[in-house]
Amino acid sequence: MAQWVGNDEIESLRVELAEIGRSLIWGHRLSFVNNDVDDECALQWAAIKRLPTFERLRSSLFDENDGSNVDAQGKRVVDVTKLGALERNMFIDKLIKHIENDNLRLLHKLGERIDKCDLFIWIQYIVCISHLYTIQRH
């Protein structure tokens, strides 16, 4: 494959995969808080956390299942920069699926904040109008 792709493209792919790996590691940290995780998977993530920084950024747990049947036995620690074409496509598809969920959750939180802010501003507006009304009457 290196014959068909230039060195710059390979390097940019490595950088992108490293960023994706960091994103995946962060997503799994959040899932540990929300979900009950198997001990084996937790031990694998703990092993990844103990790696040196650059190796940790490139390492991730790769699930070879299609996503409908999540099993801790199907996961293995991989270097994301050394994935094959098919594995890379599966890996990126799973990340995109998680990113869409994260974006949706972020938009819901922003909507809730805006609704709270609008309510607060509306209450302040009513208080100001009532205060002006009482000042004008006196």
C-alpha atoms as a printed R data frame, in Angstrom:
    type eleno elety resid chain resno       x       y      z
1   ATOM     1    CA   MET     A     1   0.000   0.000  0.000
2   ATOM     2    CA   ALA     A     2   2.937   2.323  0.676
3   ATOM     3    CA   GLN     A     3   3.783   2.151 -3.020
4   ATOM     4    CA   TRP     A     4   0.446   3.752 -3.949
5   ATOM     5    CA   VAL     A     5   0.417   6.367 -1.196
6   ATOM     6    CA   GLY     A     6   3.031   9.068 -0.625
7   ATOM     7    CA   ASN     A     7   4.957   9.521  2.627
8   ATOM     8    CA   ASP     A     8   3.094  12.748  3.436
9   ATOM     9    CA   GLU     A     9  -0.246  10.969  3.179
10  ATOM    10    CA   ILE     A    10   0.982   8.145  5.416
11  ATOM    11    CA   GLU     A    11   2.204  10.648  8.010
12  ATOM    12    CA   SER     A    12  -1.077  12.584  7.926
13  ATOM    13    CA   LEU     A    13  -2.943   9.297  8.338
14  ATOM    14    CA   ARG     A    14  -0.805   8.470 11.379
15  ATOM    15    CA   VAL     A    15  -1.586  11.862 12.899
16  ATOM    16    CA   GLU     A    16  -5.316  11.427 12.241
17  ATOM    17    CA   LEU     A    17  -5.324   7.941 13.737
18  ATOM    18    CA   ALA     A    18  -3.469   9.210 16.806
19  ATOM    19    CA   GLU     A    19  -6.129  11.906 17.278
20  ATOM    20    CA   ILE     A    20  -8.860   9.320 16.797
21  ATOM    21    CA   GLY     A    21  -7.157   7.091 19.340
22  ATOM    22    CA   ARG     A    22  -7.114   9.899 21.890
23  ATOM    23    CA   SER     A    23 -10.795  10.516 21.222
24  ATOM    24    CA   LEU     A    24 -11.579   6.835 21.649
25  ATOM    25    CA   ILE     A    25  -9.652   6.614 24.906
26  ATOM    26    CA   TRP     A    26 -11.559   9.647 26.253
27  ATOM    27    CA   GLY     A    27 -14.865   8.129 25.183
28  ATOM    28    CA   HIS     A    28 -14.075   4.899 26.982
29  ATOM    29    CA   ARG     A    29 -13.124   6.798 30.137
30  ATOM    30    CA   LEU     A    30 -16.585   8.373 30.135
31  ATOM    31    CA   SER     A    31 -18.237   5.027 29.527
32  ATOM    32    CA   PHE     A    32 -16.514   3.646 32.624
33  ATOM    33    CA   VAL     A    33 -18.353   6.208 34.701
34  ATOM    34    CA   ASN     A    34 -21.742   5.492 33.119
35  ATOM    35    CA   ASN     A    35 -21.710   1.742 32.555
36  ATOM    36    CA   ASP     A    36 -20.785  -1.402 34.384
37  ATOM    37    CA   VAL     A    37 -17.606  -2.629 32.625
38  ATOM    38    CA   ASP     A    38 -16.140  -6.130 32.572
39  ATOM    39    CA   ASP     A    39 -13.053  -6.605 34.703
40  ATOM    40    CA   GLU     A    40 -11.004  -7.859 31.766
41  ATOM    41    CA   CYS     A    41 -11.756  -4.770 29.699
42  ATOM    42    CA   ALA     A    42 -10.959  -2.532 32.673
43  ATOM    43    CA   LEU     A    43  -7.635  -4.317 33.149
44  ATOM    44    CA   GLN     A    44  -6.779  -3.833 29.477
45  ATOM    45    CA   TRP     A    45  -7.525  -0.103 29.717
46  ATOM    46    CA   ALA     A    46  -5.453   0.099 32.895
47  ATOM    47    CA   ALA     A    47  -2.561  -1.526 31.012
48  ATOM    48    CA   ILE     A    48  -2.924   1.047 28.225
49  ATOM    49    CA   LYS     A    49  -2.901   3.891 30.770
50  ATOM    50    CA   ARG     A    50   0.450   2.648 32.138
51  ATOM    51    CA   LEU     A    51   2.133   2.850 28.721
52  ATOM    52    CA   PRO     A    52   4.466   5.747 27.882
53  ATOM    53    CA   THR     A    53   2.657   8.786 26.508
54  ATOM    54    CA   PHE     A    54   3.227   8.322 22.784
55  ATOM    55    CA   GLU     A    55   2.484   4.601 22.900
56  ATOM    56    CA   ARG     A    56  -0.655   5.305 24.927
57  ATOM    57    CA   LEU     A    57  -1.870   7.793 22.316
58  ATOM    58    CA   ARG     A    58  -1.462   5.208 19.564
59  ATOM    59    CA   SER     A    59  -2.954   2.287 21.526
60  ATOM    60    CA   SER     A    60  -6.599   1.388 21.777
61  ATOM    61    CA   LEU     A    61  -8.873  -1.564 22.384
62  ATOM    62    CA   PHE     A    62 -10.105  -2.834 19.042
63  ATOM    63    CA   ASP     A    63 -13.364  -4.779 18.937
64  ATOM    64    CA   GLU     A    64 -13.544  -7.070 15.927
65  ATOM    65    CA   ASN     A    65 -17.283  -7.675 16.357
66  ATOM    66    CA   ASP     A    66 -19.797  -5.785 14.234
67  ATOM    67    CA   GLY     A    67 -21.114  -3.863 17.239
68  ATOM    68    CA   SER     A    68 -24.307  -5.842 17.764
69  ATOM    69    CA   ASN     A    69 -22.574  -8.390 19.980
70  ATOM    70    CA   VAL     A    70 -20.104  -6.660 22.266
71  ATOM    71    CA   ASP     A    71 -17.881  -9.198 23.989
72  ATOM    72    CA   ALA     A    72 -14.750  -8.490 26.003
73  ATOM    73    CA   GLN     A    73 -13.067 -11.544 24.450
74  ATOM    74    CA   GLY     A    74 -13.292  -9.932 21.003
75  ATOM    75    CA   LYS     A    75 -11.262  -6.902 22.115
76  ATOM    76    CA   ARG     A    76  -7.522  -6.649 21.808
77  ATOM    77    CA   VAL     A    77  -4.963  -3.893 22.341
78  ATOM    78    CA   VAL     A    78  -3.731  -2.558 18.995
79  ATOM    79    CA   ASP     A    79  -1.501   0.201 17.677
80  ATOM    80    CA   VAL     A    80  -3.947   2.299 15.639
81  ATOM    81    CA   THR     A    81  -1.192   3.449 13.276
82  ATOM    82    CA   LYS     A    82  -0.599  -0.144 12.169
83  ATOM    83    CA   LEU     A    83  -4.183  -1.150 11.385
84  ATOM    84    CA   GLY     A    84  -4.974  -2.649  7.987
85  ATOM    85    CA   ALA     A    85  -7.428  -1.033  5.583
86  ATOM    86    CA   LEU     A    86 -10.459  -3.091  6.660
87  ATOM    87    CA   GLU     A    87  -9.691  -2.727 10.378
88  ATOM    88    CA   ARG     A    88  -9.141   1.009  9.918
89  ATOM    89    CA   ASN     A    89 -12.529   1.405  8.209
90  ATOM    90    CA   MET     A    90 -14.265  -0.520 11.025
91  ATOM    91    CA   PHE     A    91 -12.401   1.535 13.628
92  ATOM    92    CA   ILE     A    92 -13.312   4.882 12.030
93  ATOM    93    CA   ASP     A    93 -16.954   3.837 11.492
94  ATOM    94    CA   LYS     A    94 -17.279   3.009 15.195
95  ATOM    95    CA   LEU     A    95 -15.683   6.319 16.159
96  ATOM    96    CA   ILE     A    96 -18.011   8.267 13.889
97  ATOM    97    CA   LYS     A    97 -20.956   6.500 15.486
98  ATOM    98    CA   HIS     A    98 -19.716   7.582 18.938
99  ATOM    99    CA   ILE     A    99 -18.991  11.121 17.745
100 ATOM   100    CA   GLU     A   100 -22.560  11.513 16.472
101 ATOM   101    CA   ASN     A   101 -23.886  10.439 19.887
102 ATOM   102    CA   ASP     A   102 -21.503  12.836 21.646
103 ATOM   103    CA   ASN     A   103 -22.556  15.719 19.395
104 ATOM   104    CA   LEU     A   104 -26.232  14.968 20.001
105 ATOM   105    CA   ARG     A   105 -25.664  14.881 23.773
106 ATOM   106    CA   LEU     A   106 -23.733  18.182 23.572
107 ATOM   107    CA   LEU     A   107 -26.544  19.847 21.617
108 ATOM   108    CA   HIS     A   108 -29.127  18.676 24.170
109 ATOM   109    CA   LYS     A   109 -27.028  20.104 27.018
110 ATOM   110    CA   LEU     A   110 -26.609  23.403 25.175
111 ATOM   111    CA   GLY     A   111 -30.363  23.528 24.543
112 ATOM   112    CA   GLU     A   112 -31.056  22.988 28.246
113 ATOM   113    CA   ARG     A   113 -28.591  25.749 29.178
114 ATOM   114    CA   ILE     A   114 -30.150  28.148 26.686
115 ATOM   115    CA   ASP     A   115 -33.634  27.360 28.011
116 ATOM   116    CA   LYS     A   116 -32.478  28.013 31.586
117 ATOM   117    CA   CYS     A   117 -30.776  31.239 30.507
118 ATOM   118    CA   ASP     A   118 -33.876  32.420 28.620
119 ATOM   119    CA   LEU     A   119 -36.018  31.765 31.694
120 ATOM   120    CA   PHE     A   120 -33.570  33.659 33.916
121 ATOM   121    CA   ILE     A   121 -33.440  36.618 31.513
122 ATOM   122    CA   TRP     A   122 -37.248  36.623 31.253
123 ATOM   123    CA   ILE     A   123 -37.544  36.727 35.069
124 ATOM   124    CA   GLN     A   124 -35.017  39.574 35.256
125 ATOM   125    CA   TYR     A   125 -36.970  41.431 32.568
126 ATOM   126    CA   ILE     A   126 -40.220  41.060 34.544
127 ATOM   127    CA   VAL     A   127 -38.510  42.212 37.755
128 ATOM   128    CA   CYS     A   128 -37.087  45.282 35.976
129 ATOM   129    CA   ILE     A   129 -40.463  46.180 34.471
130 ATOM   130    CA   SER     A   130 -42.225  45.755 37.807
131 ATOM   131    CA   HIS     A   131 -39.543  47.854 39.504
132 ATOM   132    CA   LEU     A   132 -39.931  50.610 36.895
133 ATOM   133    CA   TYR     A   133 -43.692  50.443 37.245
134 ATOM   134    CA   THR     A   134 -43.486  50.870 41.026
135 ATOM   135    CA   ILE     A   135 -41.031  53.767 40.644
136 ATOM   136    CA   GLN     A   136 -43.347  55.535 38.182
137 ATOM   137    CA   ARG     A   137 -46.341  55.134 40.500
138 ATOM   138    CA   HIS     A   138 -44.550  56.800 43.410
